[in-house]
Amino acid sequence: MRLRQIPLQCSLLAAVGFASLAHADTVIDRANGYTLNTKGDMVQFESMAFDDKGRIIAVGAAGEVAARAPGAKHVDLHGQTVLPGLIDAHGHVFGLGGMLTQLDLSATTSLADALKAIGQYAATRSAGDWLHGRGWNQENWKLGRFPTAAELDAVVGDRPVWLQRVDGHAGWANSRALAAAGITKATPDPVGGRIMRDADGNPTGVLVDAAQELVNRVVPRLGEQEARRQLDAALRQMAQVGLTSVHDAGIGVNEDRLYRDYADHGKLTARIYAMIGGTGADFDQLAKNGPLKSYAGDMYALAAVKLYADGALGSRGAALIQPYSDEPASHGLLFHKSAEIDAMMKKAMQKGYQVNVHAIGDAGNRQILDTFAKEIPATKTGALRHRIEHAQVVALSDLPRFKSIGIIPSMQPTHATSDKNMAEQRVGHERIKGAYAWRTFLQQGSRIACGSDFPVESPNPFYGIHAAVTRQDHQGQPIAGWYPEQEMSLKEAFRCFTLDAAYAGHQENNVGSLEPGKYADFIVIDRDLFKMSPYDIYQTRVLQTWVAGRPVLQQDGR
């Protein structure tokens, strides 16, 4: 990994800036503060003042800030490091809540380990209840295949079990769940999905991508009490890891209603920039009055739409132009014909929504780039900053099109360090050159919006920053980094979780940096991010999280 010195454009004793007419309510003092400014320069500060609305009044040297804030309450940070609140540009908030409140299989290292955890979890649940969970990964189990319903039946055969793969693009069902869904040998694969089968054509228990809906439609609906429990758990976790804003990648009418209710009652402890999931019935209902650009003091927005081009690499659902290197009979799955996805994207654009499309394989990315190239000029919506979510495996000839068409690559650094155990097996040595290609995007002038895709990955943004600058896992592997020529500098990684993530949500005038006029969304951490070893960044601990000048997390730093 190449270590790059970060130039500080403003000294500790010089003021970063002041607002002209406002009264400061609170001042934080003796901070080891870092922020980017609007120009992208890295600056330091030791004091910051903000008003009772949570807007920053002054940032800079202690004496100058204090002079701007007579009568304000002072909070002494004793030299602790302060950063702008970090932004996750792609997460699934209720999915995270489900992971935190249901069975989590992400730490299991073998099929036997997973089955033991499932059996133990079943023993704690009421008889007859569906068992839900998530996080399994057959690659981590070194299984060489998908798990089966029969293996699940051996530990839980008296009730339906439905467990989503870590990426959410495959589900594992036991026989009771398959029966409840009416899935038999005669059930055809749905468009955009696959029922995994044995040599005789019988379903084996794993459903890929759109085939999951066969089970999802018979799963009992989540009650409001449970939905609130999941949202509460997710918000707590987000505050604990320093996230002050999240782009929720796909919600419906029920989630929108809860977000508005939480915002109305001061319970939303992170800003939510939400994307409507699809352009169907929920979109028609939620889009009646057009995009919601700001709600409850900029705590909530609903101004984007989330669509899908294809599946995921781990379950071989990502759509590839050429066959999978480790499964030559498969190209993966495009979810829609080009005319269908075109109509969906055009519908959302004409309503004034930013369109953000999940595309992982090179065929999926090409299909969406082609559609954007057609529809952005036709709808005159280039200013909406449309995005491709993941942009994970892209043909080398298509990479420059992100810049020329004006598409933001919304990427998740930890995907690279999680996928390195199988990605090259899936796509081979040549196609991997266009995969997880952060440096290539940055060099051509693309602004990367970084996130995690939680609960597929941990919501901890310091895991993402670590992955971006080292291309290593937490065990320091591989030693030189995985394709290290695509790494980011620390400043670039910091920017993609702050200013550029804010830009991708049209929020750069309010959040993403600590400057006068913006919200006092900031975190206090237990070490100096810019003076520590980059290899230890993932160990960073958040001590305090503030949103709009209000502390939403305070924990002991000892």
TIMI-712604 format. One record per residue (C-alpha): residue in three letters; x, y, z. Coordinates in pm, whole numbers, padded with zeros to 5 digits, always signed. Example, Ala and Ser with C-alpha at 12.3 -4.5 7.8 and 13.67 -1.06 7.14 Angstrom:
% residues 2
ALA+01230-00450+00780SER+01367-00106+00714
//
This chain:
% residues 558
MET+00000+00000+00000ARG+00127+00347-00089LEU+00113+00588+00206ARG+00022+00941+00100GLN+00076+01250+00315ILE-00241+01455+00359PRO-00170+01828+00324LEU-00353+02044+00577GLN-00474+02357+00402CYS-00566+02542+00721SER-00354+02545+01036LEU-00487+02460+01379LEU-00474+02826+01484ALA-00653+02969+01183ALA-01027+02993+01155VAL-01197+02768+00899GLY-01498+02997+00872PHE-01776+03189+01038ALA-02142+03251+00965SER-02244+03615+00965LEU-02571+03644+01159ALA-02652+03377+01416HIS-02633+03309+01787ALA-02429+03010+01904ASP-02586+02780+02159THR-02299+02530+02207VAL-01924+02532+02153ILE-01702+02227+02146ASP-01350+02306+02262ARG-01007+02141+02263ALA-01097+01922+01967ASN-00850+01759+01734GLY-01084+01830+01447TYR-01055+01735+01080THR-01286+01816+00794LEU-01276+01861+00422ASN-01400+02196+00298THR-01624+02256+00001LYS-01321+02266-00231GLY-01208+01929-00102ASP-00909+02059+00097MET-00833+01891+00429VAL-00839+02136+00721GLN-00793+02115+01098PHE-00976+02298+01373GLU-00986+02306+01751SER-01326+02461+01819MET-01674+02464+01665ALA-01989+02657+01757PHE-02345+02575+01656ASP-02690+02714+01728ASP-02998+02559+01885LYS-03115+02441+01541GLY-02797+02242+01502ARG-02646+02468+01235ILE-02275+02547+01253ILE-02192+02911+01327ALA-01814+02904+01343VAL-01526+02659+01305GLY-01161+02728+01373ALA-00926+02844+01646ALA-01059+02848+02002GLY-01025+03220+02069GLU-01189+03329+01748VAL-01476+03082+01784ALA-01533+03180+02149ALA-01552+03544+02047ARG-01836+03453+01812ALA-02025+03262+02080PRO-02077+03474+02393GLY-02289+03297+02651ALA-02275+02961+02476LYS-02238+02632+02662HIS-01886+02488+02622VAL-01807+02116+02587ASP-01442+02022+02648LEU-01328+01728+02431HIS-00982+01707+02591GLY-00801+01674+02259GLN-01012+01391+02119THR-01045+01360+01743VAL-01356+01502+01578LEU-01470+01417+01225PRO-01780+01500+01022GLY-02051+01241+01070LEU-01992+00957+00826ILE-02244+00875+00553ASP-02331+00532+00419ALA-02452+00578+00062HIS-02602+00229+00037GLY-02753+00038+00326HIS-03071-00146+00419VAL-03185-00013+00753PHE-03468-00256+00823GLY-03249-00539+00694LEU-02989-00441+00953GLY-03259-00434+01218GLY-03367-00782+01113MET-03010-00910+01138LEU-02982-00763+01487THR-03313-00905+01609GLN-03325-01241+01428LEU-03080-01526+01364ASP-02744-01400+01237LEU-02533-01662+01059SER-02262-01427+00932ALA-02000-01551+01181THR-02049-01921+01103THR-01744-02088+00948SER-01891-02423+00845LEU-02221-02585+00759ALA-02208-02778+01087ASP-02152-02453+01276ALA-02453-02296+01102LEU-02679-02594+01166LYS-02587-02589+01534ALA-02672-02217+01555ILE-03004-02275+01377GLY-03100-02555+01614GLN-03011-02346+01919TYR-03209-02050+01785ALA-03512-02270+01715ALA-03512-02386+02076THR-03566-02026+02190ARG-03864-01956+01962SER-04230-02039+01998ALA-04344-02364+01839GLY-04497-02318+01495ASP-04337-01978+01426TRP-04149-01930+01103LEU-03776-01906+01172HIS-03601-01620+00997GLY-03233-01545+00966ARG-02963-01416+00739GLY-02591-01413+00678TRP-02495-01762+00556ASN-02221-01786+00296GLN-02131-02120+00146GLU-01800-01974+00027ASN-01690-01912+00386TRP-01797-02267+00471LYS-01571-02404+00193LEU-01870-02617+00101GLY-01824-02611-00276ARG-02203-02613-00319PHE-02521-02464-00180PRO-02673-02611+00140THR-02993-02815+00113ALA-03341-02833+00260ALA-03265-03184+00384GLU-02977-03050+00594LEU-03208-02790+00746ASP-03479-03051+00806ALA-03235-03250+01017VAL-03223-02973+01279VAL-03563-02803+01229GLY-03831-03008+01060ASP-04141-02906+01255ARG-04187-02551+01119PRO-04086-02343+00815VAL-03731-02203+00808TRP-03625-01927+00567LEU-03267-01797+00577GLN-03128-01534+00340ARG-02776-01555+00207VAL-02539-01281+00324ASP-02592-01080+00003GLY-02971-01114+00011HIS-02970-01264-00338ALA-03042-01623-00239GLY-03251-01790+00029TRP-03225-02129+00198ALA-03553-02302+00286ASN-03636-02623+00465SER-03900-02863+00332ARG-04177-02704+00539ALA-04104-02363+00382LEU-04088-02512+00030ALA-04422-02682+00088ALA-04580-02364+00223ALA-04469-02187-00096GLY-04599-02469-00316ILE-04256-02526-00472THR-04226-02866-00637LYS-04043-03031-00922ALA-04304-02888-01157THR-04254-02526-01045PRO-04085-02332-01326ASP-03799-02090-01266PRO-03940-01736-01259VAL-03796-01468-01485GLY-03482-01335-01317GLY-03459-01622-01072ARG-03352-01982-01032ILE-03470-02273-00821MET-03167-02486-00743ARG-03242-02850-00826ASP-03088-03195-00796ALA-03013-03428-01088ASP-03379-03534-01102GLY-03509-03177-01111ASN-03631-03167-00752PRO-03583-02838-00563THR-03290-02866-00323GLY-03384-02578-00093VAL-03196-02275-00230LEU-03376-02009-00433VAL-03175-01747-00622ASP-03282-01387-00683ALA-03642-01356-00812ALA-03720-01715-00709GLN-03705-01600-00347GLU-04035-01423-00398LEU-04204-01765-00414VAL-04132-01799-00042ASN-04141-01431+00052ARG-04504-01402-00056VAL-04617-01667+00195VAL-04400-01552+00486PRO-04618-01384+00753ARG-04596-01007+00722LEU-04387-00816+00970GLY-04608-00651+01232GLU-04563-00285+01319GLN-04430-00364+01666GLU-04158-00585+01520ALA-04080-00327+01249ARG-04031-00062+01518ARG-03809-00297+01713GLN-03596-00350+01404LEU-03573+00021+01329ASP-03476+00099+01688ALA-03202-00167+01679ALA-03068-00041+01347LEU-03058+00323+01459ARG-02870+00226+01775GLN-02613+00033+01576MET-02572+00313+01323ALA-02504+00565+01600GLN-02253+00330+01761VAL-02042+00314+01444GLY-02059+00687+01365LEU-02315+00697+01086THR-02513+01021+01090SER-02672+00969+00749VAL-02772+00661+00549HIS-02911+00615+00199ASP-03170+00338+00246ALA-03161+00138-00076GLY-03520+00029-00128ILE-03821+00101+00093GLY-04198+00072+00062VAL-04508+00241+00197ASN-04479+00090+00545GLU-04116+00190+00594ASP-04189+00542+00468ARG-04470+00577+00720LEU-04243+00470+01007TYR-03962+00703+00899ARG-04199+01000+00892ASP-04340+00907+01231TYR-03993+00875+01384ALA-03887+01207+01227ASP-04202+01378+01359HIS-04134+01259+01713GLY-03759+01324+01723LYS-03673+00952+01723LEU-03482+00947+01395THR-03121+00959+01514ALA-02967+00947+01167ARG-03065+01125+00847ILE-03234+00892+00600TYR-03213+00949+00225ALA-03452+00681+00107MET-03505+00516-00230ILE-03845+00378-00327GLY-03810+00009-00407GLY-03921-00030-00768THR-04177+00154-00981GLY-04482-00059-00896ALA-04772-00002-00659ASP-04563+00144-00374PHE-04403+00391-00614ASP-04740+00495-00750GLN-04863+00566-00399LEU-04549+00735-00267ALA-04485+00940-00582LYS-04829+01104-00600ASN-04685+01436-00487GLY-04343+01395-00645PRO-04005+01364-00475LEU-03983+01453-00105LYS-03655+01642-00092SER-03661+01740+00274TYR-03871+01651+00575ALA-03847+01736+00946GLY-03536+01952+00937ASP-03364+01751+00665MET-03387+01432+00869TYR-03571+01244+00595ALA-03591+01255+00217LEU-03761+01032-00039ALA-03632+01152-00374ALA-03484+00842-00538VAL-03587+00506-00680LYS-03398+00177-00644LEU-03411-00074-00930TYR-03228-00401-01001ALA-03045-00511-01314ASP-02909-00843-01187GLY-02816-01055-00888ALA-02494-01105-00690LEU-02156-01257-00767GLY-02149-01497-00471SER-02468-01674-00580ARG-02370-01648-00950GLY-02672-01431-01015ALA-02471-01132-01139ALA-02522-01102-01516LEU-02200-01149-01717ILE-02136-01083-02085GLN-01932-01403-02110PRO-01999-01716-01899TYR-01878-01757-01543SER-01520-01879-01534ASP-01611-02135-01268GLU-01949-02232-01419PRO-01924-02213-01800ALA-02290-02304-01849SER-02409-01986-01675HIS-02409-01616-01758GLY-02600-01522-01443LEU-02935-01345-01450LEU-03054-01021-01603PHE-03371-00940-01412HIS-03542-00756-01696LYS-03534-00731-02072SER-03389-00402-02190ALA-03728-00261-02290GLU-03868-00342-01944ILE-03591-00179-01743ASP-03598+00115-01984ALA-03968+00170-01911MET-03911+00152-01535MET-03622+00396-01541LYS-03807+00636-01770LYS-04116+00629-01548ALA-03914+00730-01242MET-03714+00994-01429GLN-04024+01157-01572LYS-04157+01191-01218GLY-03836+01371-01117TYR-03672+01093-00918GLN-03304+01010-00906VAL-03268+00657-01043ASN-03025+00425-00865VAL-02984+00081-01020HIS-02821-00224-00865ALA-02579-00366-01122ILE-02301-00606-01030GLY-02205-00803-01342ASP-02059-00647-01656ALA-02373-00734-01854GLY-02591-00572-01588ASN-02376-00259-01583ARG-02376-00236-01963GLN-02753-00272-01984ILE-02802+00012-01735LEU-02537+00237-01890ASP-02703+00189-02228THR-03040+00283-02080PHE-02905+00588-01898ALA-02732+00701-02219LYS-03070+00688-02394GLU-03305+00819-02125ILE-03105+01096-01955PRO-03104+01313-02271ALA-03464+01215-02349THR-03592+01309-02002LYS-03344+01593-01945THR-03267+01460-01596GLY-02888+01469-01585ALA-02903+01708-01289LEU-03064+01435-01079ARG-02724+01262-01040HIS-02839+00913-01133ARG-02634+00628-00989ILE-02532+00269-01044GLU-02527+00086-00713HIS-02224-00143-00672ALA-02071-00100-01023GLN-01881-00408-00919VAL-01764-00588-01234VAL-01750-00351-01530ALA-01609-00414-01877LEU-01298-00200-01922SER-01453-00029-02224ASP-01757+00068-02013LEU-01570+00230-01723PRO-01526+00569-01900ARG-01898+00579-01977PHE-01979+00649-01610LYS-01802+00983-01650SER-01921+01066-02001ILE-02286+00986-01929GLY-02270+01143-01582ILE-02339+00841-01361ILE-02221+00821-01000PRO-02062+00486-00908SER-02204+00404-00564MET-01959+00145-00431GLN-01889-00051-00115PRO-01517-00101-00033THR-01569-00397+00200HIS-01723-00593-00087ALA-01375-00622-00236THR-01215-00760+00078SER-01509-00994+00140ASP-01528-01116-00220LYS-01157-01166-00279ASN-01191-01534-00183MET-01415-01604-00483ALA-01437-01304-00721GLU-01151-01398-00952GLN-01272-01758-00962ARG-01606-01626-01087VAL-01479-01386-01356GLY-01120-01484-01432HIS-00797-01286-01454GLU-00895-01051-01738ARG-01240-00940-01622ILE-01115-00880-01268LYS-00924-00579-01406GLY-01253-00393-01429ALA-01380-00510-01092TYR-01380-00306-00766ALA-01192-00050-00976TRP-01187+00249-00743ARG-00861+00401-00864THR-00973+00379-01227PHE-01297+00561-01144LEU-01118+00830-00944GLN-00853+00890-01209GLN-01117+00957-01472GLY-01287+01209-01243SER-01582+01006-01117ARG-01705+01087-00766ILE-01749+00761-00576ALA-02022+00747-00313CYS-01910+00493-00055GLY-02126+00269+00159SER-02137-00081+00299ASP-02457-00248+00171PHE-02531-00343+00532PRO-02640-00597+00651VAL-02454-00772+00367GLU-02145-00617+00526SER-02088-00454+00863PRO-02233-00101+00885ASN-01904+00018+01042PRO-01767+00284+00803PHE-01418+00246+00947TYR-01419-00107+00804GLY-01493+00053+00469ILE-01220+00316+00499HIS-00973+00045+00602ALA-01067-00172+00305ALA-01043+00124+00067VAL-00688+00220+00165THR-00537-00124+00231ARG-00736-00369+00012GLN-00683-00612+00301ASP-00904-00803+00542HIS-00871-00763+00918GLN-00608-01035+00930GLY-00384-00823+00703GLN-00433-01046+00400PRO-00313-01036+00137ILE+00006-00872+00260ALA+00046-00645-00041GLY-00327-00583-00073TRP-00570-00743-00318TYR-00505-00572-00654PRO-00348-00280-00464GLU-00324-00065-00777GLN-00696+00008-00722GLU-00661+00133-00363MET-00767+00479-00248SER-00565+00729-00050LEU-00691+00798+00301LYS-00815+01140+00196GLU-01007+00987-00095ALA-01164+00722+00126PHE-01259+00985+00385ARG-01412+01195+00111CYS-01619+00913-00036PHE-01780+00852+00307THR-01844+01224+00361LEU-01861+01490+00087ASP-01914+01260-00209ALA-02172+01043-00034ALA-02353+01367+00056TYR-02329+01480-00307ALA-02482+01153-00425GLY-02786+01234-00211HIS-02810+01603-00313GLN-02719+01695+00045GLU-02372+01847+00009ASN-02499+02193+00113ASN-02616+02057+00448VAL-02386+01770+00549GLY-02061+01598+00455SER-01824+01853+00607LEU-01808+02077+00914GLU-01848+02428+00776PRO-02060+02729+00871GLY-02418+02693+00756LYS-02411+02315+00754TYR-02550+02090+01025ALA-02336+01998+01324ASP-02335+01628+01237PHE-02008+01502+01383ILE-01843+01216+01568VAL-01573+01187+01833ILE-01337+00891+01796ASP-01075+00729+02014ARG-00770+00789+01792ASP-00632+01026+01529LEU-00743+00881+01197PHE-00480+01076+01005LYS-00180+00989+01223MET-00243+00621+01295SER-00134+00321+01092PRO-00382+00269+00805TYR-00372-00103+00882ASP-00543-00039+01217ILE-00823+00188+01093TYR-01086-00083+01133GLN-01018-00082+01510THR-01135+00279+01546ARG-01402+00322+01812VAL-01670+00590+01814LEU-01710+00767+02149GLN-01976+01023+02062THR-02217+01077+01774TRP-02397+01411+01728VAL-02673+01488+01476ALA-02783+01850+01425GLY-02595+01953+01739ARG-02767+01689+01951PRO-02578+01395+02105VAL-02735+01064+02002LEU-02453+00848+02138GLN-02210+00901+02425GLN-02001+00616+02555ASP-01697+00580+02778GLY-01371+00631+02593ARG-01154+00450+02845
//
